[in-house]
Amino acid sequence: MNIVFHAHAAVNEGLQRRAEQAIRKLAARLPRTVDAIVRFTEDGPTRRVEIELHAAPNRRLVAAGSDRLYDLALAEAVTALEAQVARERAARERRRRVAVRKADDLAAGEPADDLGDGADGAVDADGAVDGAVDVAVDGDGAGDLDAARVAVPATTPVAVPGPAAEAARAPSRGALEA
């Protein structure tokens, strides 16, 4: 892992070493860490330390701390970054548990819950299907509407006709001339 230091002020070697140790410790807890950038800036009496940690795929954690001393600003930035890494790890663990649960359900022969939001296609006491949509259709052309119930998975895209859809279906001007 590559660590880049940007110092817009005089920063001693000991402070850089502490920053590097803290970043390497955090990188060990966050898988696939690529690199880190540490920026030391000062604005009058305020010292600011910003740490940017890059992890694959396209994860960027940024934390900053400011105080009158660089040591305290670094400690604040590292504490904030530790909290972000802990949240990332917890989210990753949640995603892993959900994937394992779905794989176990499929292995047990249970149908996958593809209706979304807890909808499992079960019939309620009033005869309504969980995850279903009521649709009124004029099926026989007599002008009266017949009721139908259709199960719609949450991931199914719904096309709504409109001017944009009609324009997409219309042939282009070049196709008409050819």
N, C-alpha and C positions, 0 to 999 in steps of 0.2 A: 504494500500500500504506500502510495506517495503522499507526503504531507508538504504543502506549500505554505510558507510564511510570508505575509505581506505586512511589513512594518512601516508605518508612516510616522514613526517616532523611534527613539532609541529604546531598544528592548534587549535585555541582557540574556545570556545563554541559559541561565538557570530557569528563567521564565519559559523560554522556548522548549527546554527539556521537559518541564512539568506539563506543558500543553501537549507535547508529543506523547508522553506517557498516558495522559488522560484519553487522548484520541485513540491510541492503540488499544487501550482497555475497552473503550466503547465499541471500537470496530470488531473486537473479538466477540461481542455480544450481538452484533448485527451482521448477519450473513451477507456475503458477496459485497463487502465494502470495497470501493474502487480507490477513492482518494479523499483527501480532506484539504480544506483551505482555512487558514487561520489569519485573521486580519487584526492588527493592532493599530488603533487610531487614537488621537487625542484632540479634544476641542476645549481649549482653555484648561481648567483644572480637571475636567472629566476625561477619564481614560475608558476606552471602549474596546472590547474584544468580541469578535464575531467568529463563530466556528461554523463552517459549512461542510457537511459530511455527505459524500456521494456514494450511494449503494445501487447496485443493479437490481431490478430493471427500472431505470428512471426514477429512483427514489432520491430525494434531496432533503436532508434535514438541516435546518439552520437555527442556530441559537446565538443570542447575544447577551452580553453583560456589560454594565457600565458602573464605574465607581471612581473614587479619587485615586486609587492605586490599581495597577494592572493585575496584581495578584488577586485582589478581590473581584475584579471584573472577570478574570479568567475562571475563578471558582463559580461565579454566578452563571456564566455561559455553559460551563461543564455540567452544572446541576440541571439546567434547562434541557441540555442535550440528552442527559441521562433519562429524563422523564419522557422525551420523545422516543428514544430507543426502546424504553419499556412499553410504551403504547404500540410501537411497531411490532414488537415481539408478541404482545398479547393479541393483536389483530391477526398476525400470522398463525398463532396457535388456534384462534377461533376458526379461521378458514380451513385449517388442517382438520379440526374436529368435525366440521360440517362435511368435508369431503369424505372422511372416513365413515361417517354415519350414512351418507348416501350410498357409498360403496357397499356397506353392510346390508342396507335395505335391498339393493339390487341383487346381491349374492343370496339373500334369503328368499328371493322370488317375489318380493313385494313390489307393487308398481311404484314408479318414481312419482314424486309429488311435483308435477309440472304445471299445476293450475295456479301456483303462486299464492302467497299470503296465507298459508295454512289450508288452502282449499284442496281437498282430497277426492272430490267427486262423490262424496257420500250423499245419500238421500236423507234429507231432514224429515221430521215427523209430519210436516205439512206438505211433503212431496216435492219440495224444492231441492234441486241439485246444487250442492256447494260448488261454487266456481262456474255456474251456468248463467247464461244470459237469456232473458225472455225476448223473443223476436216476434213481431206481428208481420205476417206475410199474406199477400193476396195470391194464393196458389192456384185457384181455379178460375181466376179472371172474372168472377161474378161481382166483384166490387166489395165483398165482405172480407174482413181480415181473419185469417186463421192463426191461432196462437201456436208457437213452436218454442221448444226449449233446446238451446244449443250450448254444449260445453265448449268454452273457449279458454285454452291455456293462456297464462299470463304472458308468455313469450311470443304469442302469435301476433304478427303485425296486422293492424287493421287499416285497410285502405279506405280513405274517405274521398269520394269523387268530388271534384271541384275544378275550377279553372286551370289550376296547375296540372292536375292529372290529365285533363282533356288536351292541354297544350303538349304534354309529353307524348300522348298517343297520336297526335296529328302529324302527318308526314311533313318533313322539312321542305322549304321552298326549293332547294336544289334537287330533291327527289322528284318533285312534281315536274320540273323542267326537263329532266332526263328521259 
